[in-house]
């Protein structure tokens, strides 16, 4: 990825753009351009206290306890309005820890908000191809598993890397289905103090509109994040849903099993179409498209199925996983044309 491409902050979920080009009402579309679970957690009933009152400390503390259980960690935890809220705070943490010019490096290609946020703070951001090239950086960013190619990094190797960088940011937004990859269980008392782990709630639980995520790490690091985030960093509805969903281990296990089967199903459809698997996670798959990704995206969009292409690749196309059988049938019909 070039330096210019580092600054391009395009995203999936831009259904307004799809509709502007191809028409149709929002309900006509299947949005597979994101990595959001299309079989969401059933939203618990919300009471007046969740909607009308300011979030209370006791409820927030219980949300943190639920996250600590779900992520099997003893780390300090800050609930935030999505992992994106933490990304916006990373440049401040880096500036406070570094002296002089900041050496920021990001393993790419990946989620482009890291390079965007760091560059926006005035840092020179260096895109590197692999983990080894991060050593010596003031701030190093790894997405694990990676979006969009699904690359993974073993926890032990990331812990070893932490000794060779200033601040190591590990984005685990797609790690719910692969808990063995998570650094969360390695954090806490006696663990590395310069690792910041970010978790997304909305992707795996399919409730992205609630805007809930978590920053995990050593107590001083998380205290500073809480200070910057200010009071009421998470809404009452997000707290209420998170407290219930994060403790629902049976739903989590069923979802992991279903998503694994769905990945196999989608890969088979793509292979039959002649698409090559680049990689992916339990929530999305990325394919190399003979003839180019733009034409494939166009063909899907004409049938009201939105997908994701990337500014740094002419042949990569990413698809989220359909939800119900009607969505699977529509996608299958398009891919068989």
TORGUDREN-759279 format. One line per field, with one value per residue (C-alpha): x, y, z; residue in one letter; residue number from 1. Coordinates in pm, 1 decimal, m for minus. Example, Ala and Ser with C-alpha at 12.3 -4.5 7.8 and 13.67 -1.06 7.14 Angstrom:
// residues 2
X = c(1230.0, 1367.0)
Y = c(m450.0, m106.0)
Z = c(780.0, 714.0)
resn = c(a, s)
resi = c(1, 2)
// end
This chain:
// residues 337
X = c(0.0, 132.3, 144.6, m139.2, m355.2, m291.6, m500.2, m803.8, m1067.0, m1334.0, m1559.9, m1814.8, m2171.9, m2205.0, m2544.0, m2645.6, m2377.6, m2500.0, m2857.4, m2751.9, m2590.5, m2821.2, m3149.5, m3385.0, m3513.5, m3292.4, m3507.3, m3447.1, m3077.0, m2866.4, m2566.0, m2272.3, m2016.5, m1943.8, m1820.6, m2131.5, m2314.9, m2646.7, m2796.2, m2779.9, m2812.2, m3177.2, m3184.6, m3305.0, m3599.8, m3495.9, m3650.7, m3701.1, m3375.5, m3183.1, m3336.1, m3424.1, m3161.1, m2789.5, m2594.4, m2522.9, m2184.7, m2319.9, m2451.1, m2125.6, m1923.6, m2141.3, m2078.8, m1703.8, m1744.9, m1936.6, m1663.2, m1395.8, m1576.3, m1636.2, m1276.1, m1123.4, m904.0, m783.2, m698.0, m838.8, m1125.0, m1276.3, m1613.2, m1634.4, m1864.5, m1719.1, m1357.4, m1350.0, m1371.7, m1051.2, m877.4, m942.0, m765.6, m455.2, m269.3, m301.3, m159.2, 128.9, 209.5, 217.0, 453.7, 695.3, 963.1, 1047.5, 921.7, 684.0, 758.9, 416.2, 384.8, 81.5, 77.6, m113.8, m335.8, m580.6, m855.5, m768.0, m879.3, m552.6, m338.2, m598.1, m614.8, m236.7, m172.1, m444.9, m251.4, 51.0, 246.3, 422.0, 268.7, 467.7, 280.4, 471.5, 404.2, 457.8, 498.5, 880.2, 895.9, 722.1, 1021.0, 1152.6, 831.6, 691.3, 346.3, 279.8, m64.0, m168.9, m523.0, m562.0, m727.1, m671.6, m928.5, m954.8, m715.1, m764.0, m395.6, m338.5, m61.0, 11.5, m23.4, 327.1, 483.0, 288.7, 393.8, 755.1, 705.5, 575.2, 923.5, 1056.2, 800.6, 670.8, 296.2, 153.7, m208.0, m382.7, m724.7, m924.6, m1252.5, m1290.3, m1147.6, m1470.6, m1485.3, m1115.2, m1055.5, m725.8, m580.6, m668.4, m410.1, m677.5, m603.7, m235.5, m304.5, m345.0, m127.1, 224.9, 146.1, 284.2, 203.6, 243.8, m19.9, m360.0, m618.5, m934.7, m1250.0, m1567.6, m1902.0, m2120.7, m1961.9, m1992.0, m2315.7, m2464.0, m2561.3, m2324.9, m2574.3, m2543.5, m2179.2, m2010.9, m1651.2, m1376.4, m1016.5, m816.2, m473.4, m271.9, m450.7, m256.1, m320.1, m690.2, m729.9, m593.1, m835.9, m1126.9, m1013.6, m1003.6, m1334.5, m1511.0, m1830.1, m2106.6, m1883.0, m2132.5, m2509.0, m2765.3, m2901.5, m2548.7, m2475.8, m2802.2, m2746.3, m2379.6, m2442.0, m2676.7, m2512.3, m2156.6, m2275.3, m2469.0, m2205.8, m2449.0, m2548.1, m2181.9, m2097.5, m2389.9, m2295.0, m1933.4, m2041.9, m2295.0, m2048.7, m1790.5, m2045.6, m2148.4, m1788.6, m1756.2, m2083.1, m1982.6, m1637.1, m1796.8, m2024.7, m1729.5, m1510.6, m1783.0, m1791.6, m1415.7, m1322.4, m1007.2, m1007.4, m765.6, m862.7, m1109.5, m1255.9, m1570.9, m1764.1, m1639.3, m1451.7, m1224.7, m1186.1, m962.7, m1192.0, m1077.4, m1159.1, m1160.8, m1355.5, m1538.1, m1730.0, m1825.0, m1941.8, m2149.5, m2312.2, m2403.1, m2528.6, m2763.2, m2932.9, m2933.0, m2646.1, m2376.0, m2014.8, m1682.0, m1392.0, m1063.6, m869.4, m539.4, m649.9, m826.6, m925.4, m1013.7, m1380.0, m1505.1, m1839.5, m1998.9, m2203.8, m2574.1, m2823.0, m3137.5, m3204.3, m3370.5, m3045.2, m2841.2, m3074.6, m3048.4, m2668.6, m2648.4, m2864.6, m2638.8, m2319.2, m2459.0, m2537.5)
Y = c(0.0, 341.8, 641.7, 802.5, 493.6, 506.3, 821.9, 681.1, 621.4, 434.1, 189.0, m80.5, m17.2, 275.0, 162.9, 520.7, 525.6, 195.3, 320.5, 648.0, 451.1, 151.0, 263.8, 70.1, 124.2, 33.7, m270.4, m405.1, m447.6, m714.9, m531.7, m772.3, m492.5, m508.5, m771.9, m741.1, m1056.9, m1063.9, m1296.6, m1054.1, m1115.9, m1068.1, m723.5, m741.8, m532.8, m180.8, m9.6, 359.1, 367.8, 251.8, 515.1, 811.7, 829.4, 893.1, 565.2, 466.4, 359.8, 25.3, m71.3, 32.2, m168.2, m471.1, m429.8, m431.9, m747.7, m912.9, m815.9, m948.5, m1283.8, m1301.0, m1211.5, m1424.3, m1142.2, m967.2, m652.6, m311.0, m237.2, 85.1, 59.2, 298.5, 391.5, 120.8, 30.0, 336.6, 562.2, 407.7, 447.4, 820.9, 835.4, 637.5, 939.7, 1121.5, 821.3, 803.9, 1173.4, 1151.0, 853.2, 955.3, 1221.7, 1389.9, 1268.8, 973.2, 654.6, 502.9, 175.0, m27.8, m379.5, m340.5, m378.0, m340.9, m128.8, 217.9, 422.4, 357.7, 520.4, 792.6, 877.3, 872.7, 1077.5, 1318.4, 1381.8, 1485.8, 1160.9, 1006.3, 662.0, 381.8, 90.4, m235.4, m578.0, m789.1, m807.1, m818.1, m472.2, m316.9, m352.4, m14.3, 180.4, 424.2, 288.6, m34.8, m149.0, m506.2, m621.9, m983.3, m1152.6, m902.0, m723.5, m791.5, m1082.8, m1275.6, m1298.8, m1411.8, m1361.7, m1592.3, m1425.4, m1525.7, m1354.5, m1035.9, m1035.3, m1071.1, m784.1, m560.9, m558.5, m393.3, m113.4, 182.3, 114.7, m198.7, m166.2, m494.1, m469.8, m782.6, m669.3, m1006.2, m1229.0, m1338.2, m1659.3, m1738.0, m1666.4, m1856.0, m1565.7, m1304.5, m1127.6, m1038.6, m1341.5, m1239.0, m890.0, m780.3, m785.6, m886.5, m868.2, m629.1, m266.3, m124.4, m335.5, m189.1, m440.5, m315.1, m522.3, m457.3, m567.9, m473.7, m691.1, m1039.4, m964.3, m796.3, m480.4, m228.8, 54.0, 44.1, 162.1, m46.1, m158.9, m199.8, m100.6, m346.7, m305.2, m208.7, 5.3, 331.0, 306.7, 238.0, 507.5, 761.0, 641.4, 675.2, 1023.1, 1127.8, 958.9, 1147.2, 1053.6, 857.9, 728.0, 446.5, 480.3, 320.7, 88.9, m27.6, m102.1, m292.6, m505.8, m569.3, m688.0, m958.5, m1059.4, m1092.0, m1338.2, m1554.7, m1823.2, m2068.7, m1808.3, m1731.0, m2099.2, m2155.4, m1849.5, m1957.6, m2299.0, m2151.1, m1895.9, m2168.0, m2361.5, m2045.4, m1964.8, m2308.3, m2254.8, m1914.7, m2035.1, m2319.2, m2077.4, m1852.2, m2140.8, m2263.8, m1913.8, m1925.2, m1683.5, m1750.9, m1723.4, m1458.6, m1511.9, m1391.8, m1434.1, m1588.9, m1277.2, m1208.1, m1363.3, m1191.0, m1325.5, m1258.4, m1202.4, m1296.6, m1001.7, m755.5, m683.2, m379.0, m584.3, m840.0, m568.0, m419.4, m753.4, m806.8, m452.2, m482.5, m755.5, m534.5, m709.0, m472.1, m585.0, m423.3, m345.0, m180.6, 115.2, m73.2, m382.4, m418.3, m780.3, m815.0, m828.9, m885.5, m1039.5, m1064.0, m1373.5, m1377.2, m1414.1, m1613.4, m1862.9, m1601.9, m1403.0, m1713.4, m1800.6, m1453.6, m1453.9, m1806.4, m1710.4, m1418.8, m1621.3, m1893.0, m1654.0)
Z = c(0.0, m89.9, 139.2, m56.6, m16.8, 355.5, 365.0, 183.7, 450.7, 261.1, 441.9, 391.0, 497.9, 255.7, 130.8, 50.6, m219.9, m360.6, m375.2, m536.0, m818.7, m856.0, m703.4, m483.6, m132.8, 161.6, 239.5, m112.8, m46.2, 122.8, 261.5, 258.0, 241.4, 615.8, 859.1, 1075.2, 1178.3, 990.9, 1252.5, 1544.9, 1911.2, 2015.2, 2167.1, 2528.7, 2637.1, 2727.4, 3028.4, 3102.6, 3299.3, 2991.3, 2766.0, 2984.0, 3258.8, 3237.0, 3251.6, 3611.1, 3748.1, 3874.4, 3530.4, 3364.5, 3617.0, 3548.9, 3175.4, 3244.5, 3454.2, 3168.1, 2920.8, 3155.7, 3167.5, 2792.2, 2705.4, 2984.2, 3105.3, 3419.8, 3225.8, 3301.2, 3060.5, 2928.5, 2751.7, 2458.6, 2171.4, 1947.1, 1879.4, 1655.2, 1960.2, 2092.1, 1756.8, 1774.7, 2111.6, 2010.1, 1866.0, 2199.7, 2385.8, 2140.2, 2168.4, 2546.3, 2543.8, 2266.7, 2254.1, 1926.8, 1589.6, 1610.3, 1418.9, 1345.5, 1158.0, 1053.2, 908.3, 583.0, 396.0, 681.0, 830.6, 712.7, 1015.0, 1199.2, 934.6, 894.2, 1264.7, 1308.7, 995.8, 1099.3, 1420.3, 1215.4, 1238.3, 941.9, 902.6, 748.8, 594.5, 645.2, 503.0, 811.7, 1187.2, 1184.1, 1025.4, 1327.6, 1562.2, 1671.7, 1612.3, 1867.2, 1787.4, 1601.7, 1484.9, 1409.1, 1330.3, 1443.1, 1260.8, 986.5, 777.7, 484.3, 422.1, 747.2, 840.2, 1198.1, 1452.4, 1743.1, 2083.9, 2191.2, 1892.1, 1958.8, 2323.1, 2211.9, 1968.4, 2248.2, 2400.2, 2082.6, 2031.1, 2227.2, 2215.8, 2053.3, 1942.6, 1866.4, 1703.3, 1783.0, 1630.4, 1454.0, 1727.6, 1899.5, 1696.7, 1754.8, 2125.9, 2115.3, 1915.0, 2173.7, 2385.7, 2641.4, 2863.3, 2871.5, 3001.9, 3360.3, 3667.3, 3567.5, 3195.6, 2933.3, 3011.3, 2659.6, 2483.7, 2401.3, 2282.4, 2112.8, 2089.8, 1892.5, 2031.4, 1736.8, 1469.2, 1619.7, 1802.9, 1496.1, 1686.6, 1531.9, 1564.9, 1943.5, 1912.0, 2180.9, 2207.2, 2463.5, 2522.9, 2733.4, 2885.1, 3189.7, 3446.8, 3380.6, 3006.8, 3048.0, 3312.2, 3066.2, 2797.9, 3040.3, 3130.3, 2766.0, 2681.3, 2958.2, 3142.4, 2971.8, 2694.9, 2634.0, 2598.5, 2828.4, 2556.3, 2471.2, 2836.2, 2876.1, 2565.5, 2637.2, 2993.5, 2867.0, 2540.0, 2669.0, 2934.7, 2689.0, 2630.0, 2462.8, 2199.7, 2139.5, 2091.3, 1854.7, 1652.6, 1620.1, 1492.5, 1248.4, 1114.1, 1050.5, 845.0, 663.2, 571.2, 413.6, 228.0, 92.4, m8.9, m204.0, m391.2, m471.0, m584.7, m818.2, m964.1, m1024.0, m747.9, m548.2, m170.1, m45.8, 317.1, 572.9, 918.5, 1059.8, 956.4, 603.3, 312.1, 60.7, m290.4, m591.0, m888.5, m1240.2, m1461.4, m1175.4, m858.0, m996.9, m1252.0, m988.8, m751.2, m1033.2, m1113.7, m749.9, m707.2, m1003.5, m800.3, m488.9, m311.2, m191.2, m153.0, m72.4, m305.4, m210.3, m348.3, m330.2, m523.6, m856.0, m798.8, m428.5, m332.5, 22.0, 112.8, 452.1, 528.0, 439.0, 722.3, 649.2, 372.5, 153.8, 150.0, 74.8, m212.4, m367.0, m344.0, m485.2, m782.1, m868.8, m838.1, m1060.8, m1346.2)
resn = c(x, x, x, x, x, x, x, x, x, x, x, x, x, x, x, x, x, x, x, x, x, x, x, x, x, x, x, x, x, x, x, x, x, x, x, x, x, x, x, x, x, x, x, x, x, x, x, x, x, x, x, x, x, x, x, x, x, x, x, x, x, x, x, x, x, x, x, x, x, x, x, x, x, x, x, x, x, x, x, x, x, x, x, x, x, x, x, x, x, x, x, x, x, x, x, x, x, x, x, x, x, x, x, x, x, x, x, x, x, x, x, x, x, x, x, x, x, x, x, x, x, x, x, x, x, x, x, x, x, x, x, x, x, x, x, x, x, x, x, x, x, x, x, x, x, x, x, x, x, x, x, x, x, x, x, x, x, x, x, x, x, x, x, x, x, x, x, x, x, x, x, x, x, x, x, x, x, x, x, x, x, x, x, x, x, x, x, x, x, x, x, x, x, x, x, x, x, x, x, x, x, x, x, x, x, x, x, x, x, x, x, x, x, x, x, x, x, x, x, x, x, x, x, x, x, x, x, x, x, x, x, x, x, x, x, x, x, x, x, x, x, x, x, x, x, x, x, x, x, x, x, x, x, x, x, x, x, x, x, x, x, x, x, x, x, x, x, x, x, x, x, x, x, x, x, x, x, x, x, x, x, x, x, x, x, x, x, x, x, x, x, x, x, x, x, x, x, x, x, x, x, x, x, x, x, x, x, x, x, x, x, x, x, x, x, x, x, x, x, x, x, x, x, x, x, x, x, x, x, x, x, x, x, x, x, x, x)
resi = c(1, 2, 3, 4, 5, 6, 7, 8, 9, 10, 11, 12, 13, 14, 15, 16, 17, 18, 19, 20, 21, 22, 23, 24, 25, 26, 27, 28, 29, 30, 31, 32, 33, 34, 35, 36, 37, 38, 39, 40, 41, 42, 43, 44, 45, 46, 47, 48, 49, 50, 51, 52, 53, 54, 55, 56, 57, 58, 59, 60, 61, 62, 63, 64, 65, 66, 67, 68, 69, 70, 71, 72, 73, 74, 75, 76, 77, 78, 79, 80, 81, 82, 83, 84, 85, 86, 87, 88, 89, 90, 91, 92, 93, 94, 95, 96, 97, 98, 99, 100, 101, 102, 103, 104, 105, 106, 107, 108, 109, 110, 111, 112, 113, 114, 115, 116, 117, 118, 119, 120, 121, 122, 123, 124, 125, 126, 127, 128, 129, 130, 131, 132, 133, 134, 135, 136, 137, 138, 139, 140, 141, 142, 143, 144, 145, 146, 147, 148, 149, 150, 151, 152, 153, 154, 155, 156, 157, 158, 159, 160, 161, 162, 163, 164, 165, 166, 167, 168, 169, 170, 171, 172, 173, 174, 175, 176, 177, 178, 179, 180, 181, 182, 183, 184, 185, 186, 187, 188, 189, 190, 191, 192, 193, 194, 195, 196, 197, 198, 199, 200, 201, 202, 203, 204, 205, 206, 207, 208, 209, 210, 211, 212, 213, 214, 215, 216, 217, 218, 219, 220, 221, 222, 223, 224, 225, 226, 227, 228, 229, 230, 231, 232, 233, 234, 235, 236, 237, 238, 239, 240, 241, 242, 243, 244, 245, 246, 247, 248, 249, 250, 251, 252, 253, 254, 255, 256, 257, 258, 259, 260, 261, 262, 263, 264, 265, 266, 267, 268, 269, 270, 271, 272, 273, 274, 275, 276, 277, 278, 279, 280, 281, 282, 283, 284, 285, 286, 287, 288, 289, 290, 291, 292, 293, 294, 295, 296, 297, 298, 299, 300, 301, 302, 303, 304, 305, 306, 307, 308, 309, 310, 311, 312, 313, 314, 315, 316, 317, 318, 319, 320, 321, 322, 323, 324, 325, 326, 327, 328, 329, 330, 331, 332, 333, 334, 335, 336, 337)
// end
